[in-house]
Amino acid sequence: VIGWWRSPIIEVEELPVDISADELKQIAAAAALEQVRSGMLLGLGTGSTAARFVELLGRALAGGELEKIETVCTSSSTEQLAQRAGIPVVGFSSIYAVDLAIDGADELDPDLRLIKGRGGALLREKIVEQAAARFICIADESKLVERLGRGTLPVEIVRFASHHLSSRWSRQGLEVEFRGGAASPYVSDEGHHIVDLGVPASEPIETFVAWLRSHAGVVETGFFPTEATDVFIARAGGVERRSRS
Ligand code: A5P
């Protein structure tokens, strides 16, 4: 992996080679926690990796290692998790002041570009992460890809246009999966539907995303081209920390 990235490496710590994916998520989350300072307003991400961070943050607050932390959450599930962990949660009106956001990703490329949203929280995630002064993406090495689109790209769509757009894209030859199925569609925290699309190999993802966004009814996509300022990747050889140059 070293040498593949198009950004300078900051640090690699040695880890045992037989470590599990779950342990790697925990280690990435712990590395991010080291960046948190008392008094910060944090953006809390969604998903299993971000959940590890929330648990560690709760413990650090309970143990007195950190204090005066407030958080803005990227989903109602994270909000519940934070509240159960005793972490103060404030409303979205404070979002402009987020010092640091911590979140996972579904895919991560050599330019620190991400695909997110397979957990359904992509809209709030993108709003929080664009607002944050710094966004550290935490992940285990399974998320690293040479080219984004190994899996699907989540696209959030207003409900009344979702069937129309998904069948139109399907007729145009795209691989389209209506999340939850047409009979009982998944509904996001913001009340929208999500369609998961195959990313065509024939064009750059940014071209594909611009085309998708030209359709009225598309609210947001899970392509995060510039949001991550840093990535902390836990892998068998160590934790790699990269920053956007
Ligand atoms: C949530 O909508 C997603 O963007 C998650 O951040 C992403 O799916 C990563 O989740 P895991 O940490 O569970 O892989």
py3Dmol code that shows the C-alpha trace and the ligand (Angstrom):
import py3Dmol

protein = """\
ATOM      1  CA  VAL A   1       0.000   0.000   0.000  1.00  0.00           C
ATOM      2  CA  ILE A   2       2.837   2.408   0.776  1.00  0.00           C
ATOM      3  CA  GLY A   3       3.823   4.260  -2.380  1.00  0.00           C
ATOM      4  CA  TRP A   4       0.390   3.760  -3.917  1.00  0.00           C
ATOM      5  CA  TRP A   5      -1.138   6.843  -2.307  1.00  0.00           C
ATOM      6  CA  ARG A   6      -0.866  10.224  -3.974  1.00  0.00           C
ATOM      7  CA  SER A   7      -0.414  12.062  -0.659  1.00  0.00           C
ATOM      8  CA  PRO A   8       2.445  12.083   1.831  1.00  0.00           C
ATOM      9  CA  ILE A   9       2.444   9.493   4.580  1.00  0.00           C
ATOM     10  CA  ILE A  10       2.625  10.942   8.051  1.00  0.00           C
ATOM     11  CA  GLU A  11       3.090   7.944  10.251  1.00  0.00           C
ATOM     12  CA  VAL A  12       2.938   4.153  10.323  1.00  0.00           C
ATOM     13  CA  GLU A  13       2.724   2.230  13.572  1.00  0.00           C
ATOM     14  CA  GLU A  14       3.492  -1.455  13.681  1.00  0.00           C
ATOM     15  CA  LEU A  15       0.588  -3.840  14.397  1.00  0.00           C
ATOM     16  CA  PRO A  16       0.483  -7.642  14.664  1.00  0.00           C
ATOM     17  CA  VAL A  17      -0.119  -9.346  11.295  1.00  0.00           C
ATOM     18  CA  ASP A  18      -2.951 -11.654  12.474  1.00  0.00           C
ATOM     19  CA  ILE A  19      -5.255  -8.868  13.595  1.00  0.00           C
ATOM     20  CA  SER A  20      -9.013  -9.047  12.757  1.00  0.00           C
ATOM     21  CA  ALA A  21     -11.032  -6.488  10.768  1.00  0.00           C
ATOM     22  CA  ASP A  22     -12.973  -5.609  13.923  1.00  0.00           C
ATOM     23  CA  GLU A  23      -9.769  -4.932  15.829  1.00  0.00           C
ATOM     24  CA  LEU A  24      -8.510  -2.802  12.937  1.00  0.00           C
ATOM     25  CA  LYS A  25     -11.660  -0.642  13.098  1.00  0.00           C
ATOM     26  CA  GLN A  26     -11.099  -0.203  16.826  1.00  0.00           C
ATOM     27  CA  ILE A  27      -7.468   0.781  16.274  1.00  0.00           C
ATOM     28  CA  ALA A  28      -8.369   3.330  13.583  1.00  0.00           C
ATOM     29  CA  ALA A  29     -10.987   4.802  15.934  1.00  0.00           C
ATOM     30  CA  ALA A  30      -8.473   4.984  18.785  1.00  0.00           C
ATOM     31  CA  ALA A  31      -5.982   6.782  16.521  1.00  0.00           C
ATOM     32  CA  ALA A  32      -8.673   9.360  15.697  1.00  0.00           C
ATOM     33  CA  LEU A  33      -9.510   9.823  19.372  1.00  0.00           C
ATOM     34  CA  GLU A  34      -5.921  10.974  19.949  1.00  0.00           C
ATOM     35  CA  GLN A  35      -6.729  13.993  17.743  1.00  0.00           C
ATOM     36  CA  VAL A  36      -9.623  15.118  19.957  1.00  0.00           C
ATOM     37  CA  ARG A  37      -9.054  17.919  22.459  1.00  0.00           C
ATOM     38  CA  SER A  38     -11.281  19.016  25.352  1.00  0.00           C
ATOM     39  CA  GLY A  39     -13.716  21.737  24.357  1.00  0.00           C
ATOM     40  CA  MET A  40     -14.126  20.598  20.747  1.00  0.00           C
ATOM     41  CA  LEU A  41     -17.399  20.361  18.851  1.00  0.00           C
ATOM     42  CA  LEU A  42     -17.203  17.041  16.994  1.00  0.00           C
ATOM     43  CA  GLY A  43     -19.102  15.627  14.017  1.00  0.00           C
ATOM     44  CA  LEU A  44     -19.933  11.973  14.689  1.00  0.00           C
ATOM     45  CA  GLY A  45     -20.214   9.663  11.696  1.00  0.00           C
ATOM     46  CA  THR A  46     -22.399   6.625  11.049  1.00  0.00           C
ATOM     47  CA  GLY A  47     -21.548   2.954  10.597  1.00  0.00           C
ATOM     48  CA  SER A  48     -19.651   0.264  12.464  1.00  0.00           C
ATOM     49  CA  THR A  49     -16.260   2.039  12.385  1.00  0.00           C
ATOM     50  CA  ALA A  50     -17.690   5.383  13.517  1.00  0.00           C
ATOM     51  CA  ALA A  51     -19.565   3.509  16.268  1.00  0.00           C
ATOM     52  CA  ARG A  52     -16.211   2.351  17.673  1.00  0.00           C
ATOM     53  CA  PHE A  53     -15.135   5.978  17.866  1.00  0.00           C
ATOM     54  CA  VAL A  54     -18.364   6.954  19.655  1.00  0.00           C
ATOM     55  CA  GLU A  55     -17.826   4.203  22.234  1.00  0.00           C
ATOM     56  CA  LEU A  56     -14.210   5.274  22.847  1.00  0.00           C
ATOM     57  CA  LEU A  57     -15.232   8.928  23.105  1.00  0.00           C
ATOM     58  CA  GLY A  58     -17.899   8.039  25.665  1.00  0.00           C
ATOM     59  CA  ARG A  59     -15.325   6.182  27.738  1.00  0.00           C
ATOM     60  CA  ALA A  60     -12.835   9.077  27.529  1.00  0.00           C
ATOM     61  CA  LEU A  61     -15.518  11.490  28.764  1.00  0.00           C
ATOM     62  CA  ALA A  62     -16.606   9.144  31.552  1.00  0.00           C
ATOM     63  CA  GLY A  63     -13.006   8.635  32.619  1.00  0.00           C
ATOM     64  CA  GLY A  64     -12.265  12.376  32.633  1.00  0.00           C
ATOM     65  CA  GLU A  65      -9.543  12.219  29.940  1.00  0.00           C
ATOM     66  CA  LEU A  66     -11.674  14.602  27.849  1.00  0.00           C
ATOM     67  CA  GLU A  67     -14.200  17.218  28.934  1.00  0.00           C
ATOM     68  CA  LYS A  68     -16.519  19.875  27.527  1.00  0.00           C
ATOM     69  CA  ILE A  69     -17.061  17.947  24.302  1.00  0.00           C
ATOM     70  CA  GLU A  70     -20.202  18.532  22.251  1.00  0.00           C
ATOM     71  CA  THR A  71     -21.257  16.632  19.141  1.00  0.00           C
ATOM     72  CA  VAL A  72     -23.376  16.948  16.015  1.00  0.00           C
ATOM     73  CA  CYS A  73     -24.544  13.549  14.748  1.00  0.00           C
ATOM     74  CA  THR A  74     -24.840  12.367  11.151  1.00  0.00           C
ATOM     75  CA  SER A  75     -27.830  10.080  11.801  1.00  0.00           C
ATOM     76  CA  SER A  76     -30.502   9.345  14.361  1.00  0.00           C
ATOM     77  CA  SER A  77     -28.833   5.995  15.096  1.00  0.00           C
ATOM     78  CA  THR A  78     -25.536   7.711  15.949  1.00  0.00           C
ATOM     79  CA  GLU A  79     -27.430  10.244  18.031  1.00  0.00           C
ATOM     80  CA  GLN A  80     -28.941   7.401  20.079  1.00  0.00           C
ATOM     81  CA  LEU A  81     -25.560   5.714  20.402  1.00  0.00           C
ATOM     82  CA  ALA A  82     -23.948   8.957  21.593  1.00  0.00           C
ATOM     83  CA  GLN A  83     -26.678   9.633  24.102  1.00  0.00           C
ATOM     84  CA  ARG A  84     -26.402   6.102  25.493  1.00  0.00           C
ATOM     85  CA  ALA A  85     -22.638   6.648  25.846  1.00  0.00           C
ATOM     86  CA  GLY A  86     -23.256   9.868  27.828  1.00  0.00           C
ATOM     87  CA  ILE A  87     -21.943  12.160  25.084  1.00  0.00           C
ATOM     88  CA  PRO A  88     -23.569  15.623  24.801  1.00  0.00           C
ATOM     89  CA  VAL A  89     -25.381  16.053  21.469  1.00  0.00           C
ATOM     90  CA  VAL A  90     -26.307  19.478  20.103  1.00  0.00           C
ATOM     91  CA  GLY A  91     -28.599  20.367  17.214  1.00  0.00           C
ATOM     92  CA  PHE A  92     -27.695  21.033  13.603  1.00  0.00           C
ATOM     93  CA  SER A  93     -27.784  24.808  14.148  1.00  0.00           C
ATOM     94  CA  SER A  94     -24.258  24.557  15.644  1.00  0.00           C
ATOM     95  CA  ILE A  95     -22.867  22.765  12.619  1.00  0.00           C
ATOM     96  CA  TYR A  96     -20.889  25.757  11.330  1.00  0.00           C
ATOM     97  CA  ALA A  97     -18.577  25.420  14.342  1.00  0.00           C
ATOM     98  CA  VAL A  98     -17.648  21.724  14.012  1.00  0.00           C
ATOM     99  CA  ASP A  99     -13.918  21.436  14.754  1.00  0.00           C
ATOM    100  CA  LEU A 100     -13.417  17.847  13.741  1.00  0.00           C
ATOM    101  CA  ALA A 101     -15.596  15.183  12.095  1.00  0.00           C
ATOM    102  CA  ILE A 102     -14.796  11.474  12.391  1.00  0.00           C
ATOM    103  CA  ASP A 103     -16.476   8.959  10.095  1.00  0.00           C
ATOM    104  CA  GLY A 104     -15.911   5.743   8.186  1.00  0.00           C
ATOM    105  CA  ALA A 105     -16.201   5.060   4.456  1.00  0.00           C
ATOM    106  CA  ASP A 106     -17.273   2.280   2.139  1.00  0.00           C
ATOM    107  CA  GLU A 107     -14.429   2.855  -0.330  1.00  0.00           C
ATOM    108  CA  LEU A 108     -11.333   5.026  -0.260  1.00  0.00           C
ATOM    109  CA  ASP A 109      -9.043   5.780  -3.240  1.00  0.00           C
ATOM    110  CA  PRO A 110      -5.418   7.009  -3.498  1.00  0.00           C
ATOM    111  CA  ASP A 111      -6.596  10.647  -3.741  1.00  0.00           C
ATOM    112  CA  LEU A 112      -8.515  10.471  -0.437  1.00  0.00           C
ATOM    113  CA  ARG A 113     -11.803  10.385  -2.342  1.00  0.00           C
ATOM    114  CA  LEU A 114     -14.571   8.318  -0.785  1.00  0.00           C
ATOM    115  CA  ILE A 115     -17.751   6.442  -1.494  1.00  0.00           C
ATOM    116  CA  LYS A 116     -20.070   6.606   1.493  1.00  0.00           C
ATOM    117  CA  GLY A 117     -23.715   6.024   2.276  1.00  0.00           C
ATOM    118  CA  ARG A 118     -24.144   2.275   2.212  1.00  0.00           C
ATOM    119  CA  GLY A 119     -25.373   2.817   5.797  1.00  0.00           C
ATOM    120  CA  GLY A 120     -27.932   5.314   4.491  1.00  0.00           C
ATOM    121  CA  ALA A 121     -26.661   8.489   6.174  1.00  0.00           C
ATOM    122  CA  LEU A 122     -24.856  10.091   3.235  1.00  0.00           C
ATOM    123  CA  LEU A 123     -26.770  13.389   3.160  1.00  0.00           C
ATOM    124  CA  ARG A 124     -26.180  14.414   6.763  1.00  0.00           C
ATOM    125  CA  GLU A 125     -22.677  12.969   6.614  1.00  0.00           C
ATOM    126  CA  LYS A 126     -21.774  15.159   3.661  1.00  0.00           C
ATOM    127  CA  ILE A 127     -23.266  18.276   5.259  1.00  0.00           C
ATOM    128  CA  VAL A 128     -21.421  17.730   8.554  1.00  0.00           C
ATOM    129  CA  GLU A 129     -18.152  16.774   6.869  1.00  0.00           C
ATOM    130  CA  GLN A 130     -18.178  19.767   4.517  1.00  0.00           C
ATOM    131  CA  ALA A 131     -18.835  22.041   7.486  1.00  0.00           C
ATOM    132  CA  ALA A 132     -16.072  20.596   9.677  1.00  0.00           C
ATOM    133  CA  ALA A 133     -12.707  22.316   9.864  1.00  0.00           C
ATOM    134  CA  ARG A 134     -11.161  18.848   9.597  1.00  0.00           C
ATOM    135  CA  PHE A 135     -12.610  15.447   8.646  1.00  0.00           C
ATOM    136  CA  ILE A 136     -10.671  12.319   9.538  1.00  0.00           C
ATOM    137  CA  CYS A 137     -11.905   9.251   7.698  1.00  0.00           C
ATOM    138  CA  ILE A 138     -11.184   6.094   9.695  1.00  0.00           C
ATOM    139  CA  ALA A 139     -11.148   2.674   8.055  1.00  0.00           C
ATOM    140  CA  ASP A 140      -9.643  -0.757   7.991  1.00  0.00           C
ATOM    141  CA  GLU A 141      -7.652  -1.697   4.912  1.00  0.00           C
ATOM    142  CA  SER A 142     -10.556  -3.565   3.281  1.00  0.00           C
ATOM    143  CA  LYS A 143     -11.921  -0.151   2.222  1.00  0.00           C
ATOM    144  CA  LEU A 144      -8.888   0.714   0.056  1.00  0.00           C
ATOM    145  CA  VAL A 145      -9.551   0.593  -3.694  1.00  0.00           C
ATOM    146  CA  GLU A 146      -7.510   1.505  -6.739  1.00  0.00           C
ATOM    147  CA  ARG A 147     -10.625   2.918  -8.407  1.00  0.00           C
ATOM    148  CA  LEU A 148     -13.890   3.962  -6.720  1.00  0.00           C
ATOM    149  CA  GLY A 149     -16.866   1.845  -7.772  1.00  0.00           C
ATOM    150  CA  ARG A 150     -15.804  -1.646  -6.709  1.00  0.00           C
ATOM    151  CA  GLY A 151     -19.229  -1.695  -5.043  1.00  0.00           C
ATOM    152  CA  THR A 152     -22.294   0.453  -5.656  1.00  0.00           C
ATOM    153  CA  LEU A 153     -22.740   4.218  -5.393  1.00  0.00           C
ATOM    154  CA  PRO A 154     -25.651   5.221  -3.125  1.00  0.00           C
ATOM    155  CA  VAL A 155     -27.856   7.985  -4.533  1.00  0.00           C
ATOM    156  CA  GLU A 156     -30.470   9.690  -2.347  1.00  0.00           C
ATOM    157  CA  ILE A 157     -33.628  10.712  -4.229  1.00  0.00           C
ATOM    158  CA  VAL A 158     -36.848  12.481  -3.271  1.00  0.00           C
ATOM    159  CA  ARG A 159     -39.498   9.843  -2.717  1.00  0.00           C
ATOM    160  CA  PHE A 160     -41.940  10.823  -5.416  1.00  0.00           C
ATOM    161  CA  ALA A 161     -39.254  10.648  -8.141  1.00  0.00           C
ATOM    162  CA  SER A 162     -37.388   7.543  -7.000  1.00  0.00           C
ATOM    163  CA  HIS A 163     -39.328   4.935  -8.997  1.00  0.00           C
ATOM    164  CA  HIS A 164     -39.277   7.108 -12.097  1.00  0.00           C
ATOM    165  CA  LEU A 165     -35.515   7.762 -11.916  1.00  0.00           C
ATOM    166  CA  SER A 166     -34.538   4.214 -11.038  1.00  0.00           C
ATOM    167  CA  SER A 167     -36.542   2.721 -13.911  1.00  0.00           C
ATOM    168  CA  ARG A 168     -35.222   5.383 -16.295  1.00  0.00           C
ATOM    169  CA  TRP A 169     -31.602   4.632 -15.311  1.00  0.00           C
ATOM    170  CA  SER A 170     -32.269   0.930 -15.571  1.00  0.00           C
ATOM    171  CA  ARG A 171     -33.611   1.386 -19.137  1.00  0.00           C
ATOM    172  CA  GLN A 172     -30.434   3.327 -19.923  1.00  0.00           C
ATOM    173  CA  GLY A 173     -28.367   0.262 -19.021  1.00  0.00           C
ATOM    174  CA  LEU A 174     -27.209   1.092 -15.490  1.00  0.00           C
ATOM    175  CA  GLU A 175     -27.129  -1.524 -12.747  1.00  0.00           C
ATOM    176  CA  VAL A 176     -29.848  -0.256 -10.401  1.00  0.00           C
ATOM    177  CA  GLU A 177     -30.855  -1.587  -6.999  1.00  0.00           C
ATOM    178  CA  PHE A 178     -33.737   0.104  -5.237  1.00  0.00           C
ATOM    179  CA  ARG A 179     -32.704  -0.085  -1.561  1.00  0.00           C
ATOM    180  CA  GLY A 180     -35.211  -2.105   0.458  1.00  0.00           C
ATOM    181  CA  GLY A 181     -37.127  -3.147  -2.679  1.00  0.00           C
ATOM    182  CA  ALA A 182     -40.049  -1.396  -4.354  1.00  0.00           C
ATOM    183  CA  ALA A 183     -42.611  -2.895  -1.943  1.00  0.00           C
ATOM    184  CA  SER A 184     -40.906  -1.649   1.248  1.00  0.00           C
ATOM    185  CA  PRO A 185     -38.283   0.894   0.260  1.00  0.00           C
ATOM    186  CA  TYR A 186     -35.626   2.090   2.660  1.00  0.00           C
ATOM    187  CA  VAL A 187     -36.378   5.609   3.916  1.00  0.00           C
ATOM    188  CA  SER A 188     -33.504   7.809   5.060  1.00  0.00           C
ATOM    189  CA  ASP A 189     -33.562   9.984   8.200  1.00  0.00           C
ATOM    190  CA  GLU A 190     -34.487  12.872   5.918  1.00  0.00           C
ATOM    191  CA  GLY A 191     -37.405  10.962   4.377  1.00  0.00           C
ATOM    192  CA  HIS A 192     -35.849  10.099   1.020  1.00  0.00           C
ATOM    193  CA  HIS A 193     -35.316   6.859  -0.889  1.00  0.00           C
ATOM    194  CA  ILE A 194     -31.900   5.474  -1.819  1.00  0.00           C
ATOM    195  CA  VAL A 195     -30.935   3.796  -5.073  1.00  0.00           C
ATOM    196  CA  ASP A 196     -27.623   1.921  -5.277  1.00  0.00           C
ATOM    197  CA  LEU A 197     -26.033   2.193  -8.694  1.00  0.00           C
ATOM    198  CA  GLY A 198     -23.210   0.317 -10.381  1.00  0.00           C
ATOM    199  CA  VAL A 199     -20.478   2.772 -11.370  1.00  0.00           C
ATOM    200  CA  PRO A 200     -19.696   2.448 -15.108  1.00  0.00           C
ATOM    201  CA  ALA A 201     -16.034   1.645 -15.785  1.00  0.00           C
ATOM    202  CA  SER A 202     -16.219   3.605 -19.050  1.00  0.00           C
ATOM    203  CA  GLU A 203     -15.970   7.099 -17.550  1.00  0.00           C
ATOM    204  CA  PRO A 204     -14.469   8.866 -14.514  1.00  0.00           C
ATOM    205  CA  ILE A 205     -16.726   8.712 -11.463  1.00  0.00           C
ATOM    206  CA  GLU A 206     -16.884  12.519 -11.273  1.00  0.00           C
ATOM    207  CA  THR A 207     -18.376  12.632 -14.799  1.00  0.00           C
ATOM    208  CA  PHE A 208     -20.922   9.983 -13.869  1.00  0.00           C
ATOM    209  CA  VAL A 209     -21.844  11.828 -10.662  1.00  0.00           C
ATOM    210  CA  ALA A 210     -22.237  15.158 -12.503  1.00  0.00           C
ATOM    211  CA  TRP A 211     -24.593  13.418 -14.941  1.00  0.00           C
ATOM    212  CA  LEU A 212     -26.602  11.878 -12.084  1.00  0.00           C
ATOM    213  CA  ARG A 213     -26.883  15.232 -10.358  1.00  0.00           C
ATOM    214  CA  SER A 214     -28.306  16.806 -13.515  1.00  0.00           C
ATOM    215  CA  HIS A 215     -31.520  14.841 -12.844  1.00  0.00           C
ATOM    216  CA  ALA A 216     -34.134  16.762 -10.869  1.00  0.00           C
ATOM    217  CA  GLY A 217     -35.041  14.755  -7.782  1.00  0.00           C
ATOM    218  CA  VAL A 218     -31.500  13.628  -6.955  1.00  0.00           C
ATOM    219  CA  VAL A 219     -30.764  14.999  -3.497  1.00  0.00           C
ATOM    220  CA  GLU A 220     -27.167  13.828  -3.022  1.00  0.00           C
ATOM    221  CA  THR A 221     -24.753  11.069  -3.953  1.00  0.00           C
ATOM    222  CA  GLY A 222     -22.308   9.069  -1.855  1.00  0.00           C
ATOM    223  CA  PHE A 223     -19.284  10.343  -3.806  1.00  0.00           C
ATOM    224  CA  PHE A 224     -17.167  12.454  -1.417  1.00  0.00           C
ATOM    225  CA  PRO A 225     -14.412  13.896  -3.644  1.00  0.00           C
ATOM    226  CA  THR A 226     -12.815  16.475  -1.354  1.00  0.00           C
ATOM    227  CA  GLU A 227     -14.369  16.189   2.096  1.00  0.00           C
ATOM    228  CA  ALA A 228     -11.758  13.997   3.851  1.00  0.00           C
ATOM    229  CA  THR A 229      -8.801  16.101   4.987  1.00  0.00           C
ATOM    230  CA  ASP A 230      -7.125  13.080   6.603  1.00  0.00           C
ATOM    231  CA  VAL A 231      -7.447   9.307   6.465  1.00  0.00           C
ATOM    232  CA  PHE A 232      -6.358   6.876   9.173  1.00  0.00           C
ATOM    233  CA  ILE A 233      -6.135   3.371   7.749  1.00  0.00           C
ATOM    234  CA  ALA A 234      -5.589   0.460  10.116  1.00  0.00           C
ATOM    235  CA  ARG A 235      -4.080  -2.544   8.387  1.00  0.00           C
ATOM    236  CA  ALA A 236      -1.961  -5.533   9.289  1.00  0.00           C
ATOM    237  CA  GLY A 237       1.299  -3.607   8.873  1.00  0.00           C
ATOM    238  CA  GLY A 238       0.263  -0.570  10.923  1.00  0.00           C
ATOM    239  CA  VAL A 239      -1.874   2.578  11.034  1.00  0.00           C
ATOM    240  CA  GLU A 240      -1.268   4.828   8.036  1.00  0.00           C
ATOM    241  CA  ARG A 241      -2.170   8.475   8.434  1.00  0.00           C
ATOM    242  CA  ARG A 242      -2.492  10.510   5.262  1.00  0.00           C
ATOM    243  CA  SER A 243      -3.427  14.150   4.840  1.00  0.00           C
ATOM    244  CA  ARG A 244      -4.758  15.931   1.779  1.00  0.00           C
ATOM    245  CA  SER A 245      -1.851  17.855   0.271  1.00  0.00           C
TER     246      SER A 245
END
"""
ligand_1 = """\
14
A5P
C -23.045 5.438 6.449
O -24.030 6.011 5.665
C -21.816 5.213 5.651
O -21.376 6.305 4.918
C -20.707 4.655 6.515
O -19.812 5.662 6.905
C -19.998 3.658 5.724
O -21.000 2.779 5.247
C -18.957 2.889 6.520
O -19.578 1.997 7.398
P -18.751 0.868 8.157
O -17.792 1.571 9.050
O -19.795 0.095 8.916
O -18.100 0.030 7.116
"""
view = py3Dmol.view(width=600, height=400)
view.addModel(protein, "pdb")
view.setStyle({"model": 0}, {"cartoon": {"style": "trace"}})
view.addModel(ligand_1, "xyz")
view.setStyle({"model": 1}, {"stick": {}})
view.zoomTo()
view.show()
